[in-house]
Amino acid sequence: MMKCLYTVVILLLVIGSNISTIAPKDKSSKKERTQSTGKTPSPNLSGNEDVDKLTPEQLTYQDLMVQNMSSVSVRERSYRQTVLGYVTPWNNKGYDFAKFYGQKFDIISPVWYQLKRTEGRTEFGGLQDTDVDWIKEVRASNPAVKILPRLLFDQWTNADLNNLFGSELVQTAIVDKIVNFIKAQNFEGIVCEILLQIGAQNKVFGVHFLLHLGARMKQTGLKLIVPLPPPLMANLNPNNFFTLEDYRQLRAVVDYFNVMTYDYTSAEHKPGPVSPATWMTACMLYYTKELSTVERAQFLMGVNFYGYRFSHPHTPRVEPIVASQLKDLLDKHKTATRIDWDDKHMEHVFRFPSNEVVYYPTLHSIKLRLQLAEKLNVGVAIWDLGQGLDHFLDLF
């Protein structure tokens, strides 16, 4: 049975009554990145209207091509919840979106830095990716936007972690180093990715470290965002990696918790969704159903701008797919492409004559997820801006 976009409201009522990022193969250098396009994408004033004209089941190859002929309206913002956009050097189109459409974002997080431990020394990696001119352009586009680069705890051995977590003096020194770095670079804060790196066995120590870091950042007027894995497995059972009690320990010193509600099917070889709506809803309600409106607003629901490509049915393989790769497939197969609406998971499925199956976001699927976030009174975090089709930002 054909279902309309308000299905998401029914979904929320039913569930409410019952209940790691894609790594690059090759990183572009700063020089390569800044030469990405240099052009302002042409404005599109009809993307939001287009998605309302069609039901998800009616989407065709021709519709998708018409939608993508132009981009988004530059100044007009249509989404009022908090919006965080990640920008990565390996998907450099995102840098253009951040500076040309800055009004659509509250926070931009360039994925630049690593905190590395080498021969007993703690050093920052990724400094060569810092682009002061781009930061100025983003802030000129939206003076209210906050720049919070991601800081990844990278290549820390068990011995390094034991040294960090076993000494309050060492933790204080690391916190000072991070805070001084942020202030020196004139950022408003950081996205600190540590919990995902240290694993569940060290989670208690990671939370303790974040208490130190967050308290110090609050004192200096800086913002802290903590990425989290989804709290539920595919069967909707909790994985207990980060619990509501963990949130309550950190809520006073952490500004936002970014729940990475995607990669649902990444470990599977058979075609499946990236972020099924029922699972996303359950994941967010796991944290928010007992919280106040103010507390719910501390959570950012992950929204993927990438998809999954399932190929070679006799030797199954799954790999991420971004906009440029999807366009190549569509250009190759054109109207022979079959586009289905997965009504159970609320995602579009692209089926190609080459026996390849692609789950990839569309205006319909993204709009449903934005409606979901709005109903839950949570914000959204886009991973990442450079992976999506141009017109996606028309919804924000």
C-alpha positions as CSV (number, residue, x, y, z in Angstrom):
1,M,0.0,0.0,0.0
2,M,1.3,3.4,-0.9
3,K,2.1,5.5,2.1
4,C,2.4,9.2,2.4
5,L,5.1,11.2,4.2
6,Y,3.0,11.5,7.3
7,T,3.8,7.8,7.9
8,V,6.7,8.9,10.1
9,V,4.3,10.5,12.6
10,I,2.4,7.2,13.0
11,L,5.8,5.4,13.3
12,L,6.8,7.7,16.2
13,L,3.5,7.2,18.0
14,V,3.7,3.4,17.7
15,I,7.4,3.1,18.8
16,G,7.0,5.8,21.5
17,S,4.3,3.9,23.2
18,N,6.3,0.7,23.3
19,I,9.5,1.6,24.0
20,S,32.0,4.8,12.5
21,T,32.3,7.1,10.0
22,I,33.5,6.2,6.5
23,A,37.2,6.2,6.5
24,P,38.9,7.6,3.3
25,K,41.0,5.4,1.1
26,D,43.0,8.5,0.0
27,K,43.1,11.9,1.7
28,S,43.3,14.9,-0.7
29,S,45.9,17.4,0.2
30,K,44.9,21.0,1.1
31,K,46.1,22.2,-2.3
32,E,43.9,19.7,-4.1
33,R,40.9,20.5,-1.8
34,T,40.9,24.2,-2.3
35,Q,40.9,23.7,-6.1
36,S,37.7,21.6,-5.9
37,T,35.3,23.8,-7.9
38,G,35.7,27.5,-6.9
39,K,32.3,28.1,-8.2
40,T,29.0,28.9,-6.4
41,P,26.5,26.1,-7.2
42,S,23.6,27.5,-9.1
43,P,20.5,28.2,-6.9
44,N,17.5,25.9,-7.0
45,L,14.2,27.2,-5.6
46,S,12.1,24.1,-6.2
47,G,13.7,21.2,-4.5
48,N,11.4,21.3,-1.5
49,E,8.4,21.7,-3.8
50,D,9.5,18.7,-5.9
51,V,9.6,16.3,-3.0
52,D,6.0,17.3,-2.1
53,K,4.7,16.7,-5.7
54,L,5.7,13.1,-5.8
55,T,5.1,10.1,-3.5
56,P,8.2,8.1,-2.8
57,E,7.0,5.3,-5.0
58,Q,6.8,7.6,-8.1
59,L,10.4,8.7,-8.2
60,T,12.0,7.9,-11.5
61,Y,15.4,8.4,-13.1
62,Q,14.1,11.4,-15.0
63,D,12.8,13.0,-11.7
64,L,16.2,12.5,-10.0
65,M,18.0,14.1,-12.9
66,V,15.7,17.1,-13.0
67,Q,16.1,17.6,-9.3
68,N,19.8,17.5,-9.5
69,M,20.1,20.0,-12.4
70,S,20.5,22.8,-9.9
71,S,21.4,23.2,-6.3
72,V,19.8,24.9,-3.2
73,S,18.6,28.3,-2.3
74,V,21.6,30.2,-0.9
75,R,20.2,32.2,2.0
76,E,16.8,30.6,2.8
77,R,16.8,28.2,5.8
78,S,13.8,26.0,6.1
79,Y,14.8,23.7,9.0
80,R,14.9,25.1,12.5
81,Q,16.5,22.3,14.6
82,T,20.2,22.4,15.3
83,V,22.2,21.4,12.2
84,L,25.8,20.2,12.3
85,G,27.6,19.5,9.0
86,Y,30.8,17.5,8.8
87,V,33.3,18.4,6.0
88,T,36.1,16.0,5.0
89,P,39.2,16.6,2.9
90,W,38.4,13.4,0.9
91,N,35.0,14.7,-0.2
92,N,36.0,18.2,-1.0
93,K,32.7,19.4,-2.5
94,G,31.5,19.8,1.1
95,Y,33.9,22.8,1.6
96,D,32.0,24.7,-1.1
97,F,28.6,23.8,0.4
98,A,29.7,25.0,3.9
99,K,30.8,28.4,2.7
100,F,28.1,29.1,0.0
101,Y,25.2,27.9,2.2
102,G,26.5,28.8,5.6
103,Q,23.1,30.1,6.7
104,K,21.8,26.5,6.8
105,F,24.2,25.4,9.5
106,D,24.6,26.1,13.2
107,I,27.9,24.2,13.4
108,I,30.5,23.1,10.8
109,S,33.0,20.5,11.7
110,P,36.0,20.1,9.4
111,V,37.5,16.7,9.9
112,W,41.1,17.8,10.2
113,Y,42.9,16.8,13.4
114,Q,44.2,13.8,15.2
115,L,45.7,13.6,18.7
116,K,48.5,11.2,18.4
117,R,50.7,9.5,21.0
118,T,54.3,8.9,19.6
119,E,57.2,7.7,21.7
120,G,55.7,9.1,24.9
121,R,54.8,12.5,23.3
122,T,51.3,13.8,22.5
123,E,51.2,15.6,19.2
124,F,48.5,17.1,16.9
125,G,48.2,15.6,13.4
126,G,46.4,17.1,10.4
127,L,47.7,20.6,10.9
128,Q,48.4,20.8,7.1
129,D,44.7,20.7,6.4
130,T,43.9,23.9,8.4
131,D,42.5,26.4,5.9
132,V,42.3,29.9,7.5
133,D,40.9,31.5,4.3
134,W,38.1,28.9,4.0
135,I,37.2,29.5,7.7
136,K,36.9,33.2,7.0
137,E,34.6,32.5,4.0
138,V,32.3,30.2,6.1
139,R,32.0,32.8,8.9
140,A,31.4,35.6,6.3
141,S,28.5,33.5,5.0
142,N,27.0,33.1,8.4
143,P,28.6,35.1,11.3
144,A,26.7,33.0,13.8
145,V,28.1,29.6,12.7
146,K,30.4,27.8,15.1
147,I,33.5,26.0,13.8
148,L,34.2,22.9,15.8
149,P,36.8,20.7,14.1
150,R,36.8,17.0,14.8
151,L,39.7,15.8,17.0
152,L,40.3,12.0,16.7
153,F,42.3,10.1,19.3
154,D,44.4,8.2,16.8
155,Q,46.9,5.4,17.2
156,W,46.8,5.2,21.0
157,T,48.1,1.8,22.3
158,N,46.8,0.1,25.4
159,A,49.9,1.3,27.2
160,D,49.2,4.9,26.1
161,L,45.6,4.7,27.3
162,N,46.7,3.2,30.7
163,N,49.1,6.1,31.1
164,L,46.4,8.6,30.3
165,F,43.6,7.1,32.4
166,G,45.8,6.1,35.3
167,S,47.1,9.6,36.1
168,E,45.1,12.7,36.9
169,L,48.2,14.8,36.1
170,V,48.5,13.3,32.6
171,Q,44.8,13.9,32.0
172,T,45.1,17.5,33.1
173,A,48.1,18.0,30.8
174,I,46.2,16.6,27.8
175,V,43.2,18.7,28.6
176,D,45.3,21.8,28.8
177,K,47.0,20.9,25.5
178,I,43.6,20.5,23.7
179,V,42.1,23.7,25.2
180,N,45.2,25.8,24.4
181,F,45.2,24.5,20.8
182,I,41.5,25.3,20.3
183,K,42.0,28.8,21.6
184,A,45.1,29.4,19.6
185,Q,43.3,28.4,16.4
186,N,40.3,30.6,17.2
187,F,37.8,27.8,17.1
188,E,34.6,27.8,19.2
189,G,35.2,24.2,20.4
190,I,35.8,20.7,19.2
191,V,34.1,17.4,18.3
192,C,36.1,15.0,20.5
193,E,36.1,11.5,19.1
194,I,37.5,9.4,21.9
195,L,34.8,6.9,23.0
196,L,34.6,5.3,19.6
197,Q,38.4,4.8,19.5
198,I,39.0,3.4,23.0
199,G,36.3,0.7,22.9
200,A,33.7,-0.4,25.4
201,Q,36.3,-1.8,27.8
202,N,37.6,1.7,28.5
203,K,34.3,3.6,28.3
204,V,34.3,4.3,32.1
205,F,37.7,5.9,31.8
206,G,36.7,7.8,28.7
207,V,33.7,9.3,30.4
208,H,35.9,10.4,33.3
209,F,38.3,12.1,30.8
210,L,35.4,13.8,29.1
211,L,34.3,15.2,32.5
212,H,37.7,16.8,32.9
213,L,37.8,18.1,29.3
214,G,34.2,19.3,29.3
215,A,34.5,21.1,32.6
216,R,37.6,23.0,31.5
217,M,36.0,23.9,28.2
218,K,32.9,25.3,29.9
219,Q,35.2,27.4,32.1
220,T,36.7,28.9,28.9
221,G,33.5,29.3,27.0
222,L,34.2,26.6,24.5
223,K,31.8,24.0,23.1
224,L,32.2,20.2,23.2
225,I,30.5,17.6,21.0
226,V,30.9,13.9,21.6
227,P,30.1,11.3,18.8
228,L,28.4,8.1,20.0
229,P,27.7,4.8,18.2
230,P,24.0,3.9,17.9
231,P,22.8,2.5,21.2
232,L,20.8,-0.4,19.7
233,M,21.7,-3.4,17.6
234,A,19.8,-4.4,14.6
235,N,17.4,-6.4,16.7
236,L,16.7,-3.3,18.8
237,N,18.5,-4.7,21.9
238,P,20.8,-2.2,23.7
239,N,24.5,-2.7,23.2
240,N,25.1,-0.8,26.5
241,F,28.1,1.0,25.1
242,F,26.9,4.4,26.2
243,T,23.8,4.5,28.4
244,L,21.4,7.1,29.7
245,E,23.3,7.0,33.0
246,D,26.5,7.9,31.1
247,Y,24.6,10.8,29.5
248,R,23.5,12.0,32.9
249,Q,27.1,12.1,34.1
250,L,28.2,14.2,31.1
251,R,25.2,16.4,30.3
252,A,26.4,19.4,32.3
253,V,29.8,19.6,30.5
254,V,28.9,18.4,27.0
255,D,26.9,20.6,24.6
256,Y,25.8,17.9,22.1
257,F,25.9,14.2,21.7
258,N,26.1,13.1,18.1
259,V,24.4,9.7,17.7
260,M,25.7,8.0,14.6
261,T,22.4,6.5,13.4
262,Y,23.7,4.9,10.2
263,D,25.8,2.0,9.0
264,Y,23.0,-0.4,9.9
265,T,23.9,-2.9,7.1
266,S,27.6,-2.2,6.8
267,A,28.6,-5.6,8.2
268,E,26.2,-7.5,5.9
269,H,26.8,-8.6,2.4
270,K,23.2,-8.8,1.3
271,P,21.5,-5.6,0.2
272,G,20.0,-3.6,3.0
273,P,19.3,-0.1,4.3
274,V,21.9,2.4,5.7
275,S,19.6,3.9,8.3
276,P,16.1,2.3,8.6
277,A,13.6,4.8,10.1
278,T,12.2,2.4,12.7
279,W,15.7,1.7,14.0
280,M,16.7,5.4,14.0
281,T,13.6,6.2,15.9
282,A,14.2,3.5,18.5
283,C,17.9,4.6,18.9
284,M,16.9,8.2,19.6
285,L,14.1,7.3,21.9
286,Y,16.5,5.1,23.9
287,Y,18.1,8.3,25.1
288,T,15.4,10.9,24.8
289,K,12.0,9.3,25.9
290,E,12.6,10.2,29.6
291,L,14.2,13.6,29.0
292,S,13.0,17.1,29.1
293,T,12.7,19.2,25.9
294,V,15.9,21.0,26.8
295,E,17.8,17.8,27.4
296,R,16.5,16.3,24.1
297,A,17.9,19.2,22.2
298,Q,21.4,18.1,23.3
299,F,21.2,15.1,21.0
300,L,22.0,15.2,17.3
301,M,20.7,12.4,15.1
302,G,23.1,11.3,12.4
303,V,21.9,11.7,8.8
304,N,23.9,10.1,6.1
305,F,24.5,11.7,2.8
306,Y,26.2,8.5,1.5
307,G,24.8,5.1,0.6
308,Y,25.8,1.5,0.2
309,R,26.5,-0.3,-3.1
310,F,26.0,-4.1,-3.2
311,S,27.6,-5.8,-6.1
312,H,28.7,-9.2,-7.5
313,P,25.8,-11.4,-6.3
314,H,27.9,-14.6,-6.6
315,T,30.7,-13.1,-4.5
316,P,28.8,-10.4,-2.4
317,R,30.6,-7.2,-1.7
318,V,29.4,-4.0,0.0
319,E,31.1,-0.6,-0.2
320,P,30.1,3.0,0.4
321,I,28.9,5.1,-2.5
322,V,28.8,8.9,-2.8
323,A,27.0,11.2,-5.1
324,S,29.5,11.2,-7.9
325,Q,29.6,7.4,-8.1
326,L,25.8,7.2,-8.1
327,K,25.7,9.7,-10.9
328,D,28.1,7.6,-12.9
329,L,25.9,4.5,-12.5
330,L,22.8,6.5,-13.4
331,D,24.5,8.0,-16.5
332,K,25.6,4.5,-17.6
333,H,22.3,2.8,-17.2
334,K,19.9,5.7,-17.6
335,T,16.2,4.7,-17.8
336,A,17.1,1.0,-17.4
337,T,17.6,1.9,-13.7
338,R,14.8,0.7,-11.5
339,I,14.1,2.8,-8.5
340,D,12.0,1.2,-5.7
341,W,10.8,2.7,-2.4
342,D,11.6,0.4,0.6
343,D,8.4,1.1,2.6
344,K,9.6,-0.9,5.6
345,H,12.9,1.1,6.0
346,M,11.8,4.3,4.2
347,E,14.8,4.4,1.9
348,H,15.1,4.4,-1.9
349,V,16.7,1.4,-3.6
350,F,18.4,1.7,-7.0
351,R,18.6,-1.6,-9.0
352,F,20.8,-1.6,-12.1
353,P,21.0,-4.1,-15.0
354,S,24.5,-4.9,-13.8
355,N,22.9,-6.7,-10.8
356,E,24.2,-4.0,-8.5
357,V,21.9,-2.7,-5.8
358,V,22.3,0.7,-4.2
359,Y,20.6,2.1,-1.1
360,Y,21.1,5.9,-1.3
361,P,19.3,8.8,0.3
362,T,16.9,11.0,-1.6
363,L,14.8,14.1,-0.9
364,H,12.0,11.8,0.3
365,S,14.1,9.8,2.7
366,I,15.9,12.8,4.1
367,K,12.7,14.8,4.6
368,L,11.2,11.9,6.6
369,R,14.3,11.8,8.8
370,L,14.1,15.6,9.4
371,Q,10.5,15.2,10.3
372,L,11.5,12.5,12.7
373,A,14.1,14.7,14.4
374,E,11.7,17.5,14.7
375,K,9.1,15.3,16.4
376,L,11.7,14.1,18.8
377,N,13.0,17.7,19.3
378,V,16.6,16.6,18.5
379,G,19.0,18.2,16.1
380,V,20.8,16.5,13.1
381,A,24.4,15.9,12.2
382,I,25.2,15.3,8.5
383,W,27.9,12.9,7.5
384,D,29.2,14.3,5.3
385,L,28.3,17.4,3.2
386,G,30.6,16.4,0.3
387,Q,28.9,13.0,-0.2
388,G,25.4,14.1,-1.1
389,L,23.6,15.2,-4.2
390,D,23.6,18.9,-4.6
391,H,19.9,19.4,-3.9
392,F,19.8,17.7,-0.6
393,L,20.5,20.9,1.3
394,D,17.3,22.4,-0.1
395,L,15.6,20.7,2.8
396,F,17.7,22.4,5.5
